[in-house]
Amino acid sequence: MKKSIAEAIEILFKQENGQRKYLDLCRTSLALPSAFWELAGKFNLIDIETVNENEVWPSIRLAYQFPSESEEEKATGLRFVTEINISKLAPVFYIQHEFEINNLSISMIEPTLNGFGNSPYTKRQYEFHKEISCLLVGENFEELSFKEFNEVICSLEMPDNITIFGDQVTVESALFIDLYGRCRRD
């Protein structure tokens, strides 16, 4: 586990005044450089979602859709999205790439086929990922791999009333989601 994650877990979830520190960090706004926001324009991306940017929450999530490059992409409903998750609780981020395409099979069950991961599916996603990552690393954030994002934190327990995430607390659920409902009580 990355040192910054282990330190955040210790301070925010195990120390006596951790809940206060947790909420203080959730209340902050991330000061990202203007170059970060300008990258979407450079790649002609469509801002499809910005979540929790100015809210009391442990992270922000931005999702951008890449415009179709050909008539074939448009005709098949092929869509590429890149999602950027930035934690306010620890200096870490995770970039996820997604695709979706119409299922044209005559024996289809689902109307669309889709997938996701932290490896880009197109050269445009790769270039965007590289530039976003360089910018955030330059701001002293660390990029998480898929494995690190989903790493189980054995020292934390899932609240009894939460079942949607399974029975194990992961880095994602601890540092990017208000797992314990602290922000809702604020």
C-alpha positions as CSV (number, residue, x, y, z in Angstrom):
1,M,0.0,0.0,0.0
2,K,1.3,3.5,-0.8
3,K,2.6,5.4,2.1
4,S,0.2,8.3,1.6
5,I,-2.8,6.0,1.7
6,A,-1.6,4.2,4.9
7,E,-1.0,7.6,6.6
8,A,-4.4,8.9,5.6
9,I,-6.1,5.7,6.8
10,E,-4.3,6.0,10.2
11,I,-5.1,9.7,10.7
12,L,-8.7,9.7,9.4
13,F,-10.1,6.4,10.5
14,K,-8.0,5.3,13.6
15,Q,-7.0,8.5,15.5
16,E,-9.3,10.0,18.0
17,N,-9.8,13.3,16.1
18,G,-9.9,11.6,12.7
19,Q,-13.6,12.3,12.0
20,R,-13.1,16.0,12.4
21,K,-10.0,15.9,10.1
22,Y,-12.0,13.8,7.6
23,L,-14.8,16.4,7.4
24,D,-12.4,19.3,7.2
25,L,-10.8,17.7,4.1
26,C,-14.2,16.8,2.6
27,R,-15.2,20.5,2.9
28,T,-12.1,21.7,1.0
29,S,-12.1,22.5,-2.7
30,L,-9.3,21.1,-4.7
31,A,-7.1,23.8,-6.2
32,L,-6.2,22.2,-9.6
33,P,-4.2,24.2,-12.0
34,S,-6.0,25.9,-14.9
35,A,-4.0,23.7,-17.3
36,F,-5.9,20.7,-15.9
37,W,-9.3,22.3,-16.9
38,E,-8.0,23.4,-20.3
39,L,-7.0,19.8,-21.3
40,A,-10.6,18.9,-22.0
41,G,-10.8,21.7,-24.6
42,K,-7.4,20.7,-26.1
43,F,-8.8,17.2,-26.8
44,N,-12.2,18.5,-27.8
45,L,-13.8,16.4,-25.1
46,I,-17.5,16.6,-24.0
47,D,-17.8,17.2,-20.3
48,I,-20.5,14.6,-19.4
49,E,-20.3,14.7,-15.6
50,T,-18.6,16.6,-12.8
51,V,-19.6,15.1,-9.5
52,N,-19.0,16.5,-6.0
53,E,-16.7,19.3,-7.1
54,N,-18.1,21.9,-4.7
55,E,-19.7,19.6,-2.2
56,V,-18.8,18.2,1.2
57,W,-17.5,14.9,-0.1
58,P,-14.2,12.9,0.0
59,S,-13.4,13.2,-3.8
60,I,-14.4,14.7,-7.1
61,R,-15.1,12.7,-10.2
62,L,-15.0,14.1,-13.7
63,A,-16.1,12.2,-16.8
64,Y,-15.3,13.2,-20.4
65,Q,-16.6,11.7,-23.6
66,F,-14.4,11.6,-26.7
67,P,-16.2,12.8,-29.9
68,S,-16.7,10.2,-32.6
69,E,-13.9,10.1,-35.2
70,S,-15.8,8.3,-38.0
71,E,-19.2,7.5,-39.3
72,E,-18.7,3.9,-38.3
73,E,-18.3,5.0,-34.7
74,K,-21.5,7.0,-34.9
75,A,-23.4,4.2,-36.6
76,T,-22.5,1.6,-34.0
77,G,-22.9,3.9,-31.1
78,L,-19.3,3.5,-30.2
79,R,-18.5,5.7,-27.3
80,F,-15.3,6.3,-25.3
81,V,-15.2,7.9,-21.9
82,T,-12.4,8.7,-19.5
83,E,-13.2,9.2,-15.8
84,I,-10.9,11.0,-13.4
85,N,-11.3,10.4,-9.6
86,I,-9.3,12.7,-7.3
87,S,-9.3,12.1,-3.5
88,K,-9.4,15.0,-1.1
89,L,-8.4,12.7,1.8
90,A,-5.0,11.7,0.4
91,P,-3.0,13.0,-2.5
92,V,-4.0,10.2,-4.9
93,F,-6.1,9.9,-8.1
94,Y,-7.4,7.1,-10.3
95,I,-8.1,7.3,-14.1
96,Q,-10.6,4.9,-15.6
97,H,-11.3,4.4,-19.3
98,E,-14.6,3.1,-20.6
99,F,-16.1,2.1,-23.9
100,E,-19.6,1.3,-25.0
101,I,-20.9,0.0,-28.3
102,N,-24.3,-1.2,-29.6
103,N,-24.7,-4.9,-29.5
104,L,-25.6,-5.9,-33.1
105,S,-25.8,-9.6,-32.5
106,I,-29.1,-11.3,-33.6
107,S,-29.0,-13.3,-30.3
108,M,-28.1,-10.4,-28.0
109,I,-29.4,-10.2,-24.5
110,E,-28.1,-6.7,-23.6
111,P,-28.4,-3.8,-26.1
112,T,-24.9,-2.6,-25.4
113,L,-21.5,-4.0,-24.8
114,N,-19.2,-2.1,-22.5
115,G,-16.0,-2.4,-20.5
116,F,-13.7,-0.4,-18.2
117,G,-10.3,-0.4,-16.7
118,N,-7.3,1.9,-16.2
119,S,-5.7,1.0,-19.6
120,P,-6.8,3.3,-22.4
121,Y,-8.7,1.8,-25.4
122,T,-7.7,4.4,-27.9
123,K,-4.7,6.6,-28.7
124,R,-6.7,9.7,-27.8
125,Q,-7.5,8.2,-24.4
126,Y,-3.8,7.3,-23.9
127,E,-2.6,10.9,-24.8
128,F,-5.3,12.4,-22.5
129,H,-4.4,10.0,-19.7
130,K,-0.7,10.8,-20.0
131,E,-1.2,14.6,-19.9
132,I,-3.7,14.5,-17.0
133,S,-1.4,12.2,-15.1
134,C,1.6,14.4,-15.6
135,L,-0.3,17.5,-14.5
136,L,-1.6,15.8,-11.3
137,V,1.8,14.2,-10.5
138,G,3.2,17.7,-10.9
139,E,0.8,18.8,-8.2
140,N,2.1,16.1,-5.9
141,F,-0.6,13.6,-6.4
142,E,0.1,9.9,-7.0
143,E,-1.7,7.8,-9.6
144,L,-3.3,4.6,-8.4
145,S,-3.3,1.5,-10.5
146,F,-6.5,-0.7,-10.8
147,K,-5.0,-3.0,-8.2
148,E,-4.2,-0.2,-5.8
149,F,-7.6,1.4,-6.2
150,N,-9.3,-1.9,-5.3
151,E,-6.8,-2.9,-2.6
152,V,-8.5,-4.2,0.5
153,I,-7.8,-2.3,3.8
154,C,-7.9,-5.2,6.3
155,S,-7.7,-2.8,9.3
156,L,-11.1,-1.2,8.5
157,E,-14.5,-2.9,8.7
158,M,-17.5,-2.3,6.5
159,P,-20.4,-0.6,8.4
160,D,-23.2,-3.1,9.2
161,N,-25.8,-1.3,7.2
162,I,-23.8,-1.0,4.0
163,T,-24.0,-4.0,1.7
164,I,-23.6,-2.6,-1.8
165,F,-19.8,-2.6,-1.8
166,G,-19.4,-6.1,-0.4
167,D,-18.0,-6.9,3.0
168,Q,-14.5,-5.5,2.5
169,V,-13.3,-1.9,2.7
170,T,-11.1,-0.9,-0.3
171,V,-9.0,2.1,-1.0
172,E,-11.8,3.3,-3.3
173,S,-14.5,3.0,-0.7
174,A,-12.4,4.6,2.1
175,L,-10.8,7.5,0.2
176,F,-13.3,8.3,-2.6
177,I,-16.7,7.5,-1.2
178,D,-18.4,8.6,2.0
179,L,-18.6,5.1,3.2
180,Y,-19.4,5.8,6.9
181,G,-21.9,8.6,6.1
182,R,-19.9,11.3,7.8
183,C,-20.6,13.9,5.1
184,R,-24.4,13.3,5.3
185,R,-24.3,14.1,9.1
186,D,-22.4,17.3,8.6
